[in-house]
Amino acid sequence: MDHFLPAETKATRAAEFESLKQGSMNVWEYHMEFVRLSKYAIHMLPTIEARVRRFVQGLSTLVIYESSTATLNSDMNYGKMVAFAQTTETRKLKNRMERQSSSKARSACNFGGFSGGGGGRLAFRGGSSGPSQSFTQSSMSAQSSRPSQGNRGPPLAGSAR
């Protein structure tokens, strides 16, 4: 079908390729758009190395540094670069999510403390209907302050044995 496209359409798609950036796309979506548009700008990609460099130039700031360094690897081809960029993006997004989660948990603990219905735990778990942290802590501290009963007697309600 691309063979029958008007010259203006081909020129427009070549210009789209020249200005292609990852932006809000993930690496896979960017790769798919890169492949779709690159056939209209073959003159820009005479070698595999040029293709890899052009792909890396359009990556987001999240992965561009590591990907730029990886292009220095002598056996880096386009497929390996896409896989490397995807892995890097996934790892960095996971790390970012973990940092945000721990930051939210810390701020919830700092503002809510351990009293008042669970404080940080409920905020972290998204309002879970489980027992509150303050109840669990008071049960645990009451249990540890009692003399040891061994295995005699039934467990207290709400305690975790």
Secondary structure, DSSP 8 states (H G I E B T S, - for coil): -GGGS-HHHHHHHHHHHHT---TTS-HHHHHHHHHHHHTT-GGG-SSHHHHHHHHHHTS-TTTHHHHHHHTTSTT--HHHHHHHHHHHHHHHHHHHHHHHHHHHHHHHHHHHTT-SS-THHHHHTTS-SS--HHHHHHHHHHHHHS---TT-S---TT---
